């Protein structure tokens, strides 16, 4: 069930200044009710002042529900890549990936892709990325 709320823009701005705001669980306090865990589903910024939020859609983050979210990708162990040491280049085609996660599962800050052993011409596909338990690639 939906509920329309008005929230101070400075509160939303504080949420969205985090680099990973769309994959963070926030505690929403409304009046004298108990706090509710929520995630940002959609965020619309002002068309001129991009840092100014105009609209935010929140979803209650509940146990037993399934959610599709985007999580940033981070490359690790680049210094252990023989291909990079001999002058190869690393092309990251996806800065984030869509995953499906069960409500209540901790949302990772990022998905790490290990570059250890990558040679010139090597590729890593989404199916090769190790995801934490309770998280799988979204369809």
C-alpha positions as CSV (number, residue, x, y, z in Angstrom):
1,X,0.0,0.0,0.0
2,X,1.2,3.5,-0.9
3,X,1.4,6.5,1.3
4,X,2.1,10.0,0.2
5,X,4.6,11.9,2.4
6,X,6.2,15.3,2.3
7,X,9.8,15.2,3.3
8,X,12.2,18.2,3.8
9,X,14.4,18.5,0.8
10,X,17.5,18.8,3.0
11,X,16.7,15.3,4.4
12,X,16.5,13.8,0.9
13,X,19.6,15.8,-0.1
14,X,21.5,14.2,2.9
15,X,20.4,10.7,1.8
16,X,21.4,11.3,-1.8
17,X,24.8,12.8,-1.2
18,X,26.0,9.3,-0.4
19,X,27.6,7.8,-3.5
20,X,25.6,4.6,-3.1
21,X,22.3,6.1,-2.0
22,X,20.3,3.9,-4.3
23,X,21.7,0.8,-2.6
24,X,21.5,2.0,1.0
25,X,18.8,1.0,3.5
26,X,17.5,4.1,5.3
27,X,15.4,4.3,8.5
28,X,12.3,6.5,7.7
29,X,10.8,8.2,10.8
30,X,7.2,9.4,10.3
31,X,5.5,11.1,13.2
32,X,5.4,8.9,16.2
33,X,5.4,5.6,14.3
34,X,8.3,3.1,14.6
35,X,11.0,3.7,12.0
36,X,10.6,1.8,8.7
37,X,13.5,0.5,6.6
38,X,13.3,1.9,3.1
39,X,15.4,2.0,-0.1
40,X,15.3,4.6,-2.8
41,X,13.4,3.3,-5.9
42,X,13.6,6.4,-8.0
43,X,15.1,9.8,-7.6
44,X,14.4,12.8,-9.8
45,X,16.6,15.8,-9.6
46,X,15.8,19.4,-10.5
47,X,16.5,20.0,-14.2
48,X,18.9,22.9,-13.6
49,X,20.1,22.4,-10.1
50,X,21.0,18.7,-10.3
51,X,21.9,18.4,-6.6
52,X,18.4,19.5,-5.7
53,X,16.0,16.6,-5.4
54,X,12.5,17.2,-6.8
55,X,10.9,13.8,-6.2
56,X,11.9,10.5,-4.5
57,X,10.1,7.2,-4.5
58,X,10.9,5.0,-1.5
59,X,10.2,1.3,-1.1
60,X,9.7,-0.4,2.2
61,X,12.6,-2.9,2.6
62,X,10.8,-6.0,4.0
63,X,11.8,-9.5,4.8
64,X,10.4,-12.0,2.3
65,X,10.1,-9.5,-0.6
66,X,12.4,-9.5,-3.6
67,X,14.0,-6.2,-4.9
68,X,16.0,-5.3,-8.0
69,X,18.6,-2.7,-7.3
70,X,21.8,-1.5,-8.9
71,X,25.1,-1.9,-7.1
72,X,28.4,-0.2,-8.2
73,X,31.2,-2.3,-9.6
74,X,34.7,-1.9,-8.2
75,X,37.9,-3.4,-9.7
76,X,40.4,-4.9,-7.2
77,X,43.9,-6.3,-7.4
78,X,44.7,-4.4,-10.6
79,X,48.4,-4.5,-9.5
80,X,48.2,-8.3,-9.8
81,X,47.2,-8.3,-13.5
82,X,50.1,-9.3,-15.8
83,X,48.3,-7.7,-18.7
84,X,48.2,-4.3,-17.1
85,X,51.8,-4.5,-16.0
86,X,52.9,-5.0,-19.7
87,X,50.9,-2.0,-20.8
88,X,47.5,-3.4,-21.5
89,X,44.3,-1.3,-20.9
90,X,41.4,-2.2,-18.7
91,X,37.9,-1.4,-20.1
92,X,35.0,-1.4,-17.7
93,X,31.8,-1.7,-19.7
94,X,29.5,-1.6,-16.7
95,X,29.9,0.7,-13.7
96,X,27.0,-1.0,-11.9
97,X,25.1,-4.2,-12.2
98,X,21.4,-4.9,-11.5
99,X,20.9,-7.6,-8.9
100,X,17.9,-9.2,-7.2
101,X,18.1,-9.3,-3.5
102,X,15.8,-10.6,-0.7
103,X,14.5,-8.0,1.7
104,X,16.5,-8.1,5.0
105,X,19.7,-9.2,3.2
106,X,22.5,-6.7,3.8
107,X,23.1,-4.7,0.6
108,X,26.8,-4.6,-0.2
109,X,28.4,-1.3,-0.8
110,X,29.9,-2.6,-4.1
111,X,30.5,-5.7,-6.1
112,X,34.2,-6.4,-6.4
113,X,35.7,-7.8,-9.6
114,X,39.1,-9.4,-9.1
115,X,41.7,-8.6,-11.8
116,X,44.3,-11.0,-10.4
117,X,45.9,-12.9,-13.3
118,X,44.2,-11.1,-16.1
119,X,46.3,-11.1,-19.3
120,X,46.0,-8.9,-22.4
121,X,42.8,-9.9,-24.2
122,X,41.2,-11.5,-21.1
123,X,37.6,-10.9,-20.3
124,X,35.4,-11.2,-17.3
125,X,31.7,-11.8,-17.9
126,X,28.8,-11.1,-15.5
127,X,28.3,-14.8,-15.0
128,X,31.9,-15.0,-13.7
129,X,31.4,-12.3,-11.0
130,X,31.2,-13.6,-7.4
131,X,28.1,-12.2,-5.7
132,X,27.5,-12.3,-1.9
133,X,25.0,-14.9,-0.5
134,X,21.3,-14.0,-1.0
135,X,22.1,-11.9,-4.1
136,X,21.8,-13.0,-7.7
137,X,21.9,-11.2,-11.1
138,X,18.6,-9.7,-12.1
139,X,17.0,-11.0,-15.3
